[in-house]
Each structure stands twice: as C-alpha cells, then as structure tokens.
Amino acid sequence: MDKHLIEEIKHVSLSMFNKNFFGVYHGSISARISASGFLINKKDTILDEITEEGLIALDCHKRDYRWSEASIDVPIHEHIYETIPNAKYICFTMPPYATAYSLKHGKVSPQDFHGKKILGEIIVYDPQSIDDWIERAPYEIPQFFQKHDSHLLLIKGYGLISYDRDITEMAKKVAILENSCRLLALSANL
C-alpha cells in the first residue's frame, strides 16, 4: 500500500476522531487507488489509530472474502466511486451538532462567515423510512450527489457523507458544517 496515502488517511482520521466526528466503531473513511479499487477501513478498526493493517484494499469488479472484513459502509463507498468519477476520498461521519440539527430542520443555512462563504445552504436529506435505509442508502446517496452540486450530504438522524478530490478539503468542509450547526444551536438559545 502507498505509505503516503496511509499517512494522509491516518492523520485526517485521527483529527476527525478527536473532533468527535467518528465514534470508536462508528464511521468510515476511504480513498480511491485505481479506476475500480479503493482502500477502506476494516469493520473492527478504531478510527483514531488507523494503520496499514486497519485498512483493506477492495476492487469493485472482484468480490472476495475481503469484502466481509470491510466497514459496513462499504456498499455506500463502492457506489459513490462507481457513479462519481471525481470522488477520490469519501468519509461517513456523525458530527453531533450537524446530526442533531438535521433532526429538526430541512436545511442548514449557515449564518457564520466560513459557513456562508464556503458551504452556502446545505439540504438535509430525509430517508423517510429507517427500516430499509441501509439497503437503499448505497443507491440513494450517489443519486443525490449526481443531482445536487454538493460534496456533502447531511442525512436526517443518520450522519454526514462527504467526498472530495482532496482529503484535507473534505475534512475542512465537514468541520465547517459542524461548526456552523454548533453556532446555529448556540445562537438559538440566546
């Protein structure tokens, strides 16, 4: 595996874990390594200590035993990589303020400088039925990205799916959205 890529993933994953965007066994992060291949964390990897052993390389055209070792989010990552050619990195996070905000609002309209300037308005996606969401998510999430000019998808009560060509930009947008939602929540109590 590419040592530089692993270090990038490790650094960003640790930062996101420290910000409470990932839980101990909650969340996923991946990187495209070829036209049909990508690295993703294994299902038992704690995301504050990613090592080469905590990642697994998968090929979309070759299903083997490794798929069962990968994160439970692997179908979502797979379908995003298949339908969005410019997706180089993907992560699924559950930032607490953004996720909480999604429960009560249909969109996020940041009022802070960075949120307004960098993100603009973010639609909150309502999956409706949660009973079959896990089966529908791998198809509905890429469809949303194809229809909307956004690299962020805040899903009501579920979390945030994001992708980008640059891993640092992806992490930055997640952090800006979380901070914007935090400020909206705090200002609502003033």
FENVEN-V295629 format. One record per residue. N is the residue number from 1. PSI is psi in radians with two decimals (999 if undefined). Layout:
n->{N	N}
psi->{PSI	PSI}
This chain:
n->{1	2	3	4	5	6	7	8	9	10	11	12	13	14	15	16	17	18	19	20	21	22	23	24	25	26	27	28	29	30	31	32	33	34	35	36	37	38	39	40	41	42	43	44	45	46	47	48	49	50	51	52	53	54	55	56	57	58	59	60	61	62	63	64	65	66	67	68	69	70	71	72	73	74	75	76	77	78	79	80	81	82	83	84	85	86	87	88	89	90	91	92	93	94	95	96	97	98	99	100	101	102	103	104	105	106	107	108	109	110	111	112	113	114	115	116	117	118	119	120	121	122	123	124	125	126	127	128	129	130	131	132	133	134	135	136	137	138	139	140	141	142	143	144	145	146	147	148	149	150	151	152	153	154	155	156	157	158	159	160	161	162	163	164	165	166	167	168	169	170	171	172	173	174	175	176	177	178	179	180	181	182	183	184	185	186	187	188	189	190}
psi->{2.64	1.98	-0.68	-0.75	-0.75	-0.73	-0.69	-0.86	-0.78	-0.81	-0.86	-0.72	-0.75	-0.77	-0.76	-0.63	-0.78	-0.46	0.04	0.47	-0.50	2.60	-3.05	-0.83	0.52	2.18	2.97	2.70	2.44	2.88	2.36	2.36	-0.21	-3.12	-0.61	0.10	2.64	2.73	2.46	2.68	2.60	2.81	-0.40	0.19	2.27	2.18	0.09	-0.10	0.88	2.30	3.07	-0.62	-0.36	-0.06	2.70	2.39	2.25	2.66	2.20	-0.42	-0.01	1.67	2.16	-2.94	-0.47	-0.50	-0.56	-0.29	-0.24	2.88	2.61	-0.25	0.04	-0.65	-0.59	-0.85	-0.79	-0.86	-0.54	-0.81	-0.65	-0.60	-0.29	1.64	-0.51	0.11	2.04	-0.60	2.54	2.51	2.60	2.08	2.94	1.18	2.23	-0.77	-0.75	-0.76	-0.74	-0.73	-0.63	-0.40	-0.48	-0.10	2.62	-0.18	2.79	2.09	1.57	2.45	-0.19	2.79	-0.97	-0.70	-0.81	-0.82	-0.75	-0.71	-0.74	-2.72	2.39	2.20	2.42	2.12	2.20	1.94	-0.03	-1.70	2.18	-0.20	-0.62	0.29	-0.73	-0.61	-0.61	-0.52	-0.79	-0.36	-0.71	-0.61	-0.89	-0.60	-0.73	-0.83	-0.61	-0.57	-0.36	2.52	1.24	2.57	0.12	2.37	1.85	2.04	2.21	2.06	0.05	-0.82	-2.76	2.20	2.29	2.68	2.81	3.01	-0.32	2.18	-0.61	-0.72	-0.68	-0.85	-0.67	-0.76	-0.65	-0.79	-0.69	-0.76	-0.78	-0.76	-0.70	-0.76	-0.65	-0.79	-0.67	-0.74	-0.78	-0.68	-0.44	-0.41	-0.02	999}
